[in-house]
Amino acid sequence: MQLFFNRKYKTTRFWSSWIVRKIFKVYPYFIFHFIFANLINSDRELLELYKKMMKNNLQLREKEQDSQEQDRFGLIMFCISLIFLVFAYGVAVGKYRVFPYKVINKVTSVAEKGLKQFREDTKIELPWYLKRLDSPYPQAILNTNKAYPGLNLLTGFSDKNTKLLIQILDMDGNILHEWDADWKRILPNLEYLPERKIPKSRPGTTIHGIVMMENGDIVFNFSELGLVRLDVNGDVVWSLPYSTHHSVHLHDDGNLWVSGQKFHEKDDVEAISRFPNRKPPIWEYTIIEVSPDGKILNEWSIPEILRQNGYLGLLNLGTLKNWETIVGGDADVLHANDVKPFPSDLEEGFFKRGDIMVSPRNINTVFVFNKETEKIKFVSTGLFVRQHDPDFIDGNTFSVFDNNNSAPKSANPQSRILLISAPENEVEVFFEGTKDTPFFTEVCGKNQWLPNGNVLITDCVNGRAFEVNREGEIVWQYYNYVNEGMVGIVSEVQRLPLKYEQIFRKDK
């Protein structure tokens, strides 16, 4: 007994342990049930009385259960009636705007704003080449019989492995053909570029400027990396080791007109001497004419053309100080984003064959010079903001994609397609976004004038292309969805003639 009853520390811990305390709590119940069971089983009358009592108890329980079922049914019917009355009154509130319509409307508005702000605050930031659209999300494709028929050449982005897209789509948005546009595979050697301009990861660049050749080959820019020609199977026909960007134009003589640039470090004394008011390093924007087999035929320096024609002021718009007009190093003064010669199939007017149109975006300017004399014959400045893709329309008119991004987003800015006449510089708005038909892209943008008078517009940042007729009606539209409610940026969509169906539909 002394083993279990003493004043030792371990003994005290034993009697106060969890398991011992549990046993002592449960043990009395076992004793009671054991005594009760022995008593009932030892007396027959007590056993019969116990069984009768249990039977009566069971019957009483069944009656209570039936009563509860009846009460439950009544409660359910009451709730259904109440729901119906609430629904009916809700319809009346919405239709006749009776109390508490104003209260509900105000609370709903506040809740929606709060939910929208919560989503904005908590959503994951996307890479620059993807964008979330506002719901309800527009349908991926709109195709009407007013659209100009053909195939569509698309360049842009996907979210799959930071993939660059080059695709042929039919008018219903079905993919007929696709190229592997991996710049690391196609341009393995970029030693001609400054080290800091060589991408370190994918996507690393954009496909900015592309044309389709007669045989189905494509020629395009890996922007600022180089010009490439791929055949239908994706094999490299040739590549040009020249920092090209933004635009490629296939002229009617078969030659390619491309926007280019050259990089000059401070130790490039000869080049720096041609830019006395620039602090190196310097990007010199150029125009190159390239043969179909990838040879440079002609090259022009855009800063040289401006300086020779007396437009030094356009080269120094980036200066801010009163007594120091040097433009800072690596400054993107011009950002020339397009070059096109006057088409030989257009009737001459003020513009003539041999004229070249250039678009320096960062000075909000389009100018035209003659390629033989290098004389500038026309300049339009300030009628548009950070423009893209000017096109000759006839001998006296050109169009321009006016990004019009000078206003803050809160002001709901809208981009425009303008028609500008020369030499008067008169402006006509062909198409402009509205609140009901929004159209705004702060960067990039293309417009293609189709034979039936419609215009195919690339709304770059919003991941779509759409076609409008002269009445301003959208007759075709495509969204580059990469996920639900999410689009990849579209660099350009071109409408190709139906003759290319024999190349790209042959296996379909």
Backbone torsions as a table, in degrees:
resi	resn	phi	psi	omega
1	MET	NA	-34.9	-178.8
2	GLN	-62.6	-22.3	179.9
3	LEU	-65.1	-34.0	-175.3
4	PHE	-105.1	-13.3	-179.0
5	PHE	-128.7	94.5	177.1
6	ASN	-154.6	-176.9	-175.6
7	ARG	-103.8	16.3	-179.8
8	LYS	-72.7	152.6	-178.0
9	TYR	-61.2	-44.1	-178.0
10	LYS	-65.1	-36.3	178.8
11	THR	-66.0	-42.2	178.4
12	THR	-61.0	-43.8	178.8
13	ARG	-62.3	-37.2	-179.9
14	PHE	-62.4	-48.3	-176.6
15	TRP	-72.5	-21.3	178.5
16	SER	-98.6	5.1	-178.8
17	SER	-69.5	160.7	-175.0
18	TRP	-62.8	-44.4	-175.2
19	ILE	-68.0	-38.2	179.0
20	VAL	-66.8	-43.2	178.9
21	ARG	-62.0	-38.4	178.5
22	LYS	-64.2	-42.8	-179.2
23	ILE	-61.7	-43.3	-178.6
24	PHE	-68.8	-28.0	177.0
25	LYS	-73.9	-39.9	-175.6
26	VAL	-83.2	-32.4	-171.4
27	TYR	-55.3	-43.9	-179.9
28	PRO	-57.7	-34.2	179.8
29	TYR	-67.1	-38.2	177.2
30	PHE	-62.9	-42.7	179.8
31	ILE	-60.9	-44.2	-179.0
32	PHE	-62.5	-48.3	-178.6
33	HIS	-64.1	-36.7	179.6
34	PHE	-64.7	-45.2	179.9
35	ILE	-65.1	-42.5	-178.4
36	PHE	-64.3	-43.1	-179.5
37	ALA	-64.5	-40.1	178.6
38	ASN	-65.2	-38.5	179.8
39	LEU	-65.6	-45.8	-179.0
40	ILE	-64.8	-45.2	-176.0
41	ASN	-71.7	-18.3	-178.7
42	SER	-89.3	-11.5	-178.8
43	ASP	-129.3	115.8	-174.7
44	ARG	-62.8	-42.6	-177.7
45	GLU	-63.5	-41.3	177.6
46	LEU	-63.2	-38.0	179.0
47	LEU	-63.8	-43.9	179.1
48	GLU	-64.9	-41.4	178.2
49	LEU	-62.1	-40.2	179.1
50	TYR	-63.9	-42.6	179.9
51	LYS	-64.7	-41.8	-179.6
52	LYS	-64.4	-40.8	178.7
53	MET	-62.6	-42.1	179.7
54	MET	-64.9	-37.7	178.9
55	LYS	-66.1	-44.2	178.3
56	ASN	-62.9	-37.8	179.4
57	ASN	-63.9	-39.5	178.5
58	LEU	-64.9	-43.9	178.4
59	GLN	-62.5	-40.2	178.5
60	LEU	-63.3	-38.8	177.5
61	ARG	-63.4	-41.5	179.6
62	GLU	-63.0	-40.8	178.9
63	LYS	-64.0	-43.2	178.3
64	GLU	-61.6	-37.8	179.7
65	GLN	-65.1	-42.6	177.4
66	ASP	-61.0	-42.5	179.5
67	SER	-63.0	-40.1	178.5
68	GLN	-65.4	-37.3	177.9
69	GLU	-62.6	-42.4	179.0
70	GLN	-64.0	-42.7	178.2
71	ASP	-63.8	-38.7	179.7
72	ARG	-65.3	-40.7	178.1
73	PHE	-62.1	-42.4	178.8
74	GLY	-63.7	-39.1	178.9
75	LEU	-65.5	-41.4	179.2
76	ILE	-61.6	-45.4	-179.9
77	MET	-63.1	-37.9	178.4
78	PHE	-63.1	-44.6	-179.5
79	CYS	-63.7	-41.3	178.4
80	ILE	-61.4	-43.7	178.9
81	SER	-62.5	-40.8	-179.9
82	LEU	-65.3	-41.9	178.2
83	ILE	-61.4	-42.2	179.7
84	PHE	-62.3	-43.8	-179.9
85	LEU	-64.3	-41.5	179.0
86	VAL	-64.2	-42.1	178.7
87	PHE	-62.4	-45.1	-179.6
88	ALA	-62.5	-41.9	179.4
89	TYR	-68.6	-34.5	176.9
90	GLY	-62.2	-41.7	175.9
91	VAL	-60.8	-43.0	179.6
92	ALA	-64.0	-38.7	178.5
93	VAL	-63.0	-43.8	-179.0
94	GLY	-69.4	-37.5	-175.5
95	LYS	-80.9	-44.2	-174.1
96	TYR	-104.6	-1.7	176.4
97	ARG	54.6	44.6	176.2
98	VAL	-88.1	172.4	179.6
99	PHE	-56.4	135.6	6.1
100	PRO	-107.1	51.8	-175.1
101	TYR	-56.2	-49.4	-176.5
102	LYS	-62.9	-40.0	-179.8
103	VAL	-64.1	-48.2	-179.4
104	ILE	-61.8	-42.8	-178.9
105	ASN	-61.8	-41.2	180.0
106	LYS	-68.3	-44.0	179.6
107	VAL	-63.5	-41.4	179.6
108	THR	-62.6	-42.7	-179.7
109	SER	-62.6	-44.2	179.2
110	VAL	-64.3	-40.8	-179.7
111	ALA	-64.9	-41.9	179.7
112	GLU	-63.7	-41.9	178.3
113	LYS	-64.6	-41.2	178.3
114	GLY	-63.7	-41.7	179.2
115	LEU	-65.4	-41.4	179.0
116	LYS	-63.4	-42.2	179.0
117	GLN	-66.3	-37.8	178.0
118	PHE	-62.2	-43.2	178.5
119	ARG	-64.1	-39.4	179.0
120	GLU	-64.6	-39.1	-175.9
121	ASP	-74.6	-27.6	-172.7
122	THR	-105.9	-10.2	-176.3
123	LYS	-72.6	150.9	-179.5
124	ILE	-76.2	134.8	179.5
125	GLU	-69.0	129.1	-178.0
126	LEU	-87.5	156.1	170.8
127	PRO	-63.3	159.4	-171.1
128	TRP	-60.8	-23.2	-175.3
129	TYR	-92.0	6.4	175.3
130	LEU	-122.6	153.1	-179.8
131	LYS	-146.9	140.0	172.5
132	ARG	-87.0	134.3	174.9
133	LEU	-92.1	156.8	174.6
134	ASP	-78.5	141.2	176.3
135	SER	-82.8	154.5	0.4
136	PRO	-71.2	138.9	-174.7
137	TYR	-73.9	134.7	178.5
138	PRO	-68.3	155.4	178.9
139	GLN	-67.4	151.0	-173.0
140	ALA	-66.1	-33.4	-174.6
141	ILE	-138.9	137.4	170.2
142	LEU	-128.1	124.4	-177.9
143	ASN	-137.2	116.3	179.5
144	THR	-116.3	168.3	-179.8
145	ASN	-76.2	-1.4	176.7
146	LYS	-89.7	-7.6	-179.9
147	ALA	-77.0	149.2	177.7
148	TYR	-75.7	128.4	-174.3
149	PRO	-72.2	153.7	177.3
150	GLY	155.5	-167.3	173.3
151	LEU	-108.0	168.2	-176.4
152	ASN	-125.4	126.5	175.6
153	LEU	-97.5	115.9	-175.5
154	LEU	-115.2	137.0	168.5
155	THR	-126.0	141.3	-178.3
156	GLY	176.4	-149.1	-174.5
157	PHE	-128.6	148.2	168.7
158	SER	-116.9	167.3	175.9
159	ASP	-94.4	-0.4	-176.8
160	LYS	-86.4	107.3	179.2
161	ASN	56.4	37.3	-179.2
162	THR	47.7	50.8	-171.4
163	LYS	-84.5	136.2	170.8
164	LEU	-87.5	136.6	-175.7
165	LEU	-104.6	134.7	162.4
166	ILE	-134.3	111.5	-172.7
167	GLN	-135.7	152.6	167.7
168	ILE	-106.7	122.4	179.7
169	LEU	-115.2	147.3	169.8
170	ASP	-83.9	-176.8	-175.0
171	MET	-70.2	-14.7	177.4
172	ASP	-98.4	9.3	176.0
173	GLY	83.6	8.1	178.2
174	ASN	-78.6	137.8	-179.5
175	ILE	-80.4	118.8	178.6
176	LEU	-95.9	-29.3	-177.5
177	HIS	-157.6	152.6	-178.4
178	GLU	-149.4	142.0	177.7
179	TRP	-107.5	147.7	171.8
180	ASP	-80.6	109.2	-173.6
181	ALA	-106.7	50.6	178.9
182	ASP	-88.1	109.0	-175.4
183	TRP	-63.9	-28.8	179.2
184	LYS	-66.1	-32.7	177.9
185	ARG	-76.9	-41.1	-171.8
186	ILE	-82.4	-35.7	-179.9
187	LEU	-122.5	72.8	-176.1
188	PRO	-70.6	-22.0	-176.5
189	ASN	-117.4	109.3	-179.6
190	LEU	-117.4	33.8	-175.7
191	GLU	-66.9	-16.8	179.9
192	TYR	-78.0	-7.0	179.0
193	LEU	-99.3	153.6	171.1
194	PRO	-60.0	145.7	-176.1
195	GLU	-54.7	-40.5	-175.8
196	ARG	-72.7	-10.1	178.3
197	LYS	-97.7	-2.8	178.4
198	ILE	-86.1	122.2	-177.8
199	PRO	-61.4	145.3	179.6
200	LYS	-102.3	-12.7	-179.1
201	SER	-154.9	170.2	177.5
202	ARG	-86.4	150.3	0.8
203	PRO	-73.4	-30.2	171.0
204	GLY	76.7	-21.8	-178.2
205	THR	-159.8	-178.0	173.2
206	THR	-128.1	162.2	169.6
207	ILE	-96.0	106.4	-171.7
208	HIS	-126.6	98.8	-175.1
209	GLY	102.6	118.1	-178.2
210	ILE	-154.0	146.5	174.0
211	VAL	-137.0	153.6	176.7
212	MET	-102.0	127.6	177.4
213	MET	-85.2	168.6	-175.1
214	GLU	-59.4	-34.9	-175.1
215	ASN	-90.9	6.4	179.8
216	GLY	95.7	-4.4	172.9
217	ASP	-67.3	156.8	175.0
218	ILE	-121.7	143.5	174.0
219	VAL	-121.5	127.8	-174.6
220	PHE	-152.5	163.7	175.0
221	ASN	-95.4	127.2	153.2
222	PHE	-80.4	104.9	-165.1
223	SER	-52.1	123.4	179.3
224	GLU	69.9	3.5	178.1
225	LEU	-106.1	-41.8	-178.6
226	GLY	163.6	168.1	179.9
227	LEU	-101.2	137.4	-172.2
228	VAL	-136.1	144.5	169.2
229	ARG	-119.3	123.4	176.2
230	LEU	-114.7	145.8	173.5
231	ASP	-84.4	-177.9	-175.4
232	VAL	-60.3	-32.2	-178.1
233	ASN	-83.7	-2.3	179.2
234	GLY	90.8	4.8	177.7
235	ASP	-79.2	145.8	-178.0
236	VAL	-76.5	120.1	174.6
237	VAL	-82.8	-48.6	172.5
238	TRP	-160.8	161.5	172.8
239	SER	-136.8	146.9	-176.8
240	LEU	-110.2	116.8	-179.5
241	PRO	-76.6	75.0	-175.7
242	TYR	-149.3	135.9	-178.8
243	SER	-73.9	92.1	179.0
244	THR	-101.0	162.5	-172.8
245	HIS	-165.3	159.6	166.5
246	HIS	66.2	-53.2	-169.7
247	SER	-142.8	143.3	169.8
248	VAL	-133.5	128.0	179.9
249	HIS	-123.8	127.1	176.3
250	LEU	-91.9	109.6	-178.9
251	HIS	-79.2	164.4	-175.5
252	ASP	-71.0	-9.9	174.2
253	ASP	-91.2	2.6	177.7
254	GLY	94.6	-10.5	179.4
255	ASN	-83.0	159.6	-177.8
256	LEU	-109.1	133.8	176.5
257	TRP	-111.4	125.0	-167.8
258	VAL	-134.0	142.9	171.9
259	SER	-80.4	133.1	-179.0
260	GLY	-135.8	179.2	177.0
261	GLN	-158.0	151.4	175.9
262	LYS	-123.3	144.7	-176.6
263	PHE	-107.6	128.3	-178.6
264	HIS	-122.1	119.6	174.8
265	GLU	-85.2	170.9	-175.9
266	LYS	-65.1	-21.5	179.3
267	ASP	-83.4	-3.3	175.8
268	ASP	-85.6	76.9	-169.1
269	VAL	-60.9	-43.7	-176.8
270	GLU	-61.8	-45.9	-179.0
271	ALA	-68.1	-41.7	-178.5
272	ILE	-62.6	-33.7	-178.8
273	SER	-64.4	-21.8	178.5
274	ARG	-82.1	-4.6	179.6
275	PHE	-129.8	70.5	-172.5
276	PRO	-64.2	-21.0	-177.1
277	ASN	-107.0	21.7	-180.0
278	ARG	-121.8	140.4	177.5
279	LYS	-97.5	121.0	-177.4
280	PRO	-67.8	157.9	5.2
281	PRO	-74.7	154.7	-173.4
282	ILE	-127.5	133.8	169.0
283	TRP	-98.5	117.9	179.2
284	GLU	-99.7	112.3	-179.8
285	TYR	-75.7	138.3	-174.9
286	THR	-132.3	167.3	171.3
287	ILE	-122.0	130.1	177.0
288	ILE	-125.4	140.4	172.1
289	GLU	-104.4	123.5	-172.0
290	VAL	-120.7	137.5	177.6
291	SER	-74.1	163.1	179.5
292	PRO	-60.7	-20.7	178.6
293	ASP	-97.9	14.5	170.1
294	GLY	88.8	20.3	179.1
295	LYS	-102.1	137.6	177.5
296	ILE	-76.5	121.2	-178.7
297	LEU	-94.9	-40.3	-179.1
298	ASN	-146.3	155.0	179.6
299	GLU	-145.9	135.4	177.4
300	TRP	-128.0	145.2	173.9
301	SER	-96.5	120.2	-178.9
302	ILE	-65.1	-44.3	175.9
303	PRO	-58.9	-37.5	178.4
304	GLU	-63.6	-42.9	-179.8
305	ILE	-62.5	-44.4	179.7
306	LEU	-64.0	-43.0	-178.2
307	ARG	-67.6	-43.8	-179.7
308	GLN	-62.4	-27.1	-179.0
309	ASN	-97.2	10.2	174.3
310	GLY	83.4	18.3	-178.8
311	TYR	-104.4	47.9	178.6
312	LEU	-61.3	-31.5	-178.7
313	GLY	-59.9	-32.8	179.9
314	LEU	-72.3	-18.2	178.8
315	LEU	-88.9	-6.2	-174.7
316	ASN	-125.7	26.6	-179.1
317	LEU	-73.0	-14.3	-179.5
318	GLY	-85.8	4.3	-178.4
319	THR	-85.0	144.8	-177.9
320	LEU	-123.0	-25.9	-175.8
321	LYS	-85.0	151.4	-177.3
322	ASN	-71.8	-40.3	-172.8
323	TRP	-109.5	4.3	178.7
324	GLU	-135.3	105.2	-174.4
325	THR	-100.6	16.9	178.4
326	ILE	-73.2	132.5	178.4
327	VAL	-85.5	133.2	-173.0
328	GLY	-59.9	156.3	-179.1
329	GLY	-61.1	142.2	178.0
330	ASP	62.5	17.0	-179.8
331	ALA	-72.2	134.6	178.5
332	ASP	-87.1	78.4	-171.8
333	VAL	-68.2	-46.3	-172.2
334	LEU	-100.7	-48.1	-175.4
335	HIS	53.0	58.4	179.4
336	ALA	-67.5	120.2	-172.3
337	ASN	-118.0	6.0	177.5
338	ASP	-164.1	148.2	174.0
339	VAL	-147.7	132.6	-179.8
340	LYS	-147.1	135.7	171.4
341	PRO	-83.6	157.7	178.0
342	PHE	-67.8	128.1	-176.8
343	PRO	-66.9	142.3	-178.3
344	SER	-74.5	-17.3	-178.8
345	ASP	-89.3	0.1	176.5
346	LEU	-94.3	145.6	176.3
347	GLU	-71.1	132.5	-178.6
348	GLU	-69.3	151.9	174.1
349	GLY	-147.3	-121.8	173.0
350	PHE	-63.8	-40.1	175.3
351	PHE	-88.6	143.0	-175.3
352	LYS	-136.3	170.2	176.7
353	ARG	-61.2	138.5	-175.0
354	GLY	96.9	-10.3	176.7
355	ASP	-80.3	141.2	-179.4
356	ILE	-123.0	127.0	178.7
357	MET	-100.1	133.9	-176.7
358	VAL	-127.9	145.2	-176.3
359	SER	-125.9	89.2	172.0
360	PRO	-80.2	102.8	-171.0
361	ARG	-62.6	-43.5	-170.4
362	ASN	-73.0	-7.7	173.0
363	ILE	-114.6	16.6	174.4
364	ASN	49.2	50.6	-171.3
365	THR	-136.8	143.3	165.7
366	VAL	-125.7	130.6	176.5
367	PHE	-134.0	158.4	-178.5
368	VAL	-125.5	130.6	176.4
369	PHE	-130.4	160.8	177.3
370	ASN	-90.4	130.3	-172.9
371	LYS	-70.9	-23.2	-180.0
372	GLU	-81.0	-47.1	-176.3
373	THR	-93.2	-17.8	-175.2
374	GLU	60.7	24.7	176.8
375	LYS	-89.4	130.0	175.5
376	ILE	-78.0	126.4	-178.2
377	LYS	-107.9	-13.0	-176.7
378	PHE	-156.3	137.3	175.6
379	VAL	-136.7	133.1	173.7
380	SER	-127.1	117.7	-175.9
381	THR	-129.8	133.5	170.3
382	GLY	86.3	0.2	178.3
383	LEU	-85.8	-4.6	-178.7
384	PHE	-149.7	166.3	-175.4
385	VAL	-125.1	116.1	175.9
386	ARG	51.2	57.8	-171.2
387	GLN	-75.2	166.9	175.1
388	HIS	-141.7	159.4	163.0
389	ASP	49.3	57.8	172.0
390	PRO	-70.2	143.2	-179.6
391	ASP	-132.8	137.9	170.3
392	PHE	-67.5	127.7	177.6
393	ILE	-99.6	-42.8	173.9
394	ASP	-154.0	-168.4	-175.7
395	GLY	-67.7	-12.3	-177.6
396	ASN	-128.0	2.1	-171.4
397	THR	-137.3	143.3	169.1
398	PHE	-135.0	155.4	175.9
399	SER	-102.8	161.5	177.0
400	VAL	-149.3	140.3	174.8
401	PHE	-85.0	105.8	-178.1
402	ASP	-93.1	104.0	179.4
403	ASN	-62.3	-33.2	172.4
404	ASN	56.0	47.9	-173.8
405	ASN	-104.8	33.5	179.6
406	SER	-81.6	-22.8	-178.4
407	ALA	-88.9	152.2	175.8
408	PRO	-67.6	158.0	-178.2
409	LYS	-59.8	-30.7	-179.8
410	SER	-63.7	-20.5	179.1
411	ALA	-86.1	2.3	178.7
412	ASN	56.3	56.2	-179.7
413	PRO	-66.8	156.4	179.7
414	GLN	-132.6	137.4	175.5
415	SER	-78.6	165.2	-174.1
416	ARG	-141.6	155.0	166.5
417	ILE	-109.1	118.0	-175.1
418	LEU	-109.5	151.9	169.4
419	LEU	-115.6	124.3	-176.4
420	ILE	-122.1	128.2	-178.4
421	SER	-96.2	148.3	178.5
422	ALA	-120.6	148.4	2.8
423	PRO	-89.4	6.4	-171.6
424	GLU	-73.1	-20.7	-175.1
425	ASN	62.6	36.4	175.8
426	GLU	-84.6	142.1	-172.3
427	VAL	-114.4	133.9	171.2
428	GLU	-124.4	132.0	178.2
429	VAL	-87.4	113.9	178.6
430	PHE	-81.2	-43.9	179.1
431	PHE	-150.1	140.4	179.5
432	GLU	-144.0	140.4	176.9
433	GLY	-65.8	153.8	177.9
434	THR	-133.6	178.0	177.2
435	LYS	-63.7	-38.8	-179.4
436	ASP	-80.2	-29.8	178.6
437	THR	-126.5	74.3	-174.8
438	PRO	-66.1	142.8	177.9
439	PHE	-154.1	101.7	179.4
440	PHE	-152.8	123.9	172.4
441	THR	-132.6	120.3	-174.8
442	GLU	-72.1	-23.5	176.7
443	VAL	-133.1	163.4	177.5
444	CYS	60.0	-169.2	-179.6
445	GLY	127.0	140.4	178.5
446	LYS	-139.9	154.0	171.3
447	ASN	-141.1	132.0	-179.0
448	GLN	-121.0	122.8	179.3
449	TRP	-86.3	122.4	-174.4
450	LEU	-94.2	158.5	-175.4
451	PRO	-58.9	-26.4	-178.9
452	ASN	-88.6	7.3	179.0
453	GLY	94.0	-9.4	175.7
454	ASN	-74.1	163.3	177.3
455	VAL	-125.3	128.6	175.8
456	LEU	-95.5	119.3	-172.7
457	ILE	-113.6	131.8	173.9
458	THR	-97.8	111.2	177.8
459	ASP	-93.1	83.0	-162.3
460	CYS	-55.2	-60.9	-171.7
461	VAL	-64.8	-30.2	-179.6
462	ASN	-85.9	6.0	172.9
463	GLY	64.8	35.7	-177.7
464	ARG	-142.7	162.1	167.8
465	ALA	-130.4	144.5	178.3
466	PHE	-145.8	151.9	-178.5
467	GLU	-112.9	130.0	178.6
468	VAL	-119.5	147.5	174.1
469	ASN	-94.4	-176.8	-175.0
470	ARG	-69.2	-15.2	176.2
471	GLU	-87.6	0.3	179.8
472	GLY	82.3	11.9	-179.1
473	GLU	-86.9	133.3	175.4
474	ILE	-77.9	116.8	-174.4
475	VAL	-109.8	-9.2	175.5
476	TRP	-156.4	143.4	-178.4
477	GLN	-155.8	143.5	179.0
478	TYR	-140.9	131.7	174.3
479	TYR	-109.2	134.2	-179.9
480	ASN	-88.1	71.4	-179.6
481	TYR	-69.6	135.1	173.8
482	VAL	-114.3	-14.1	177.7
483	ASN	-164.0	172.7	-179.9
484	GLU	-63.0	121.3	178.7
485	GLY	73.0	7.1	-177.0
486	MET	-127.8	132.7	-179.6
487	VAL	-119.8	155.0	170.6
488	GLY	-96.8	143.2	179.2
489	ILE	-55.7	140.2	176.4
490	VAL	-108.8	116.8	178.8
491	SER	-72.1	-41.1	-177.0
492	GLU	-166.6	145.4	167.1
493	VAL	-128.4	126.0	177.4
494	GLN	-114.8	142.9	172.9
495	ARG	-89.3	121.0	-179.9
496	LEU	-97.1	149.1	177.1
497	PRO	-62.3	156.6	-179.0
498	LEU	-63.9	-17.4	-179.2
499	LYS	-61.6	-23.4	-179.7
500	TYR	-75.6	-7.3	176.6
501	GLU	-61.7	-33.5	-179.1
502	GLN	-67.1	-18.8	175.5
503	ILE	-90.0	-46.1	-169.9
504	PHE	-99.1	-6.9	175.3
505	ARG	-107.9	2.7	-173.0
506	LYS	-66.0	-27.2	-179.9
507	ASP	-102.4	5.7	-176.0
508	LYS	-97.7	NA	NA
